[in-house]
Amino acid sequence: MIDAHNHLQDIRFDGMREDIIQSMRKAGITRCVVNGTRPSDWPEVAKLATNHPDLIIPSFGLHPRHLAETQSSPNWLGQLKHLLDTTPNACLGECGLDRGMADHDIDLQTEVFTTQLRLAATRNLPISIHCVRAWGLLIEILESTPLPTRGFLLHSYGGSADLIPRLVKLDAYFSFSGSILHPHKQKARDTFTQVPANRLLIETDAPDMRPPEEALTHPLPDHLNHPANLPAIFKQAAPFLDTSLVQSNFEKLFLIEE
């Protein structure tokens, strides 16, 4: 089993992280992409990848919800390039666009995101993209900016089914999390049935996107999502999604050739 997107470095996992990793291994999870979201958590992502190189693929990005760190870390791009240069198998992300925040600065978001997207294209690295209420702008950027030839991930895809063919032409992959299993998420489930099997991935987005009780094999306090819930999420989704290629899709996108 593979997890295309989580946040094991999240401070909400402090004090239980190693136990969580052991549980992931026991659950049969063999690979996961751990996504940094800002300069202050990148070192923890790198540390996790060093300590668990067989399990963790590190990914470093500046998330639109953490753009304030461009002020406290003005050399964030230099730090990012250094980590990509020195961390084996490093990827880019999580980054993207988010109009769901109060007082968002979409111009700054666009500048920071396109900088990271161009970097991914130059190095042909996997990039994990976050998008909330900005799908028109995102597609405009994707269609006018160089992209990594290996493709890119739209993590926890929340766009419409109508956009999927247009995004597939750009070599997008689409990951779903356990959140789509909740009863009120029928529209999201219907959308993912339109994703071609060779473009589908599965993620937990742990500690967020907690699945419903029937897919909650590893409960955690404070309504956190345990990444070892992944096999149960996979099992619950299999009746309505063609998940037969998620492993090979993951390998094509994320396993960087040495």
PyMOL commands that set and color helices and strands:
alter all, ss='L'
color gray80, all
select helices_A, chain A and resi 11-13+17-26+42-51+64-66+69-72+76-86+106-123+135-144+161-168+178-181+183-192+197-199+213-215+221-223+227-237+246-254
alter helices_A, ss='H'
color red, helices_A
select strands_A, chain A and resi 2-6+31-35+56-60+91-98+127-132+152-154+172-176+200-202
alter strands_A, ss='S'
color yellow, strands_A
deselect
rebuild
show_as cartoon
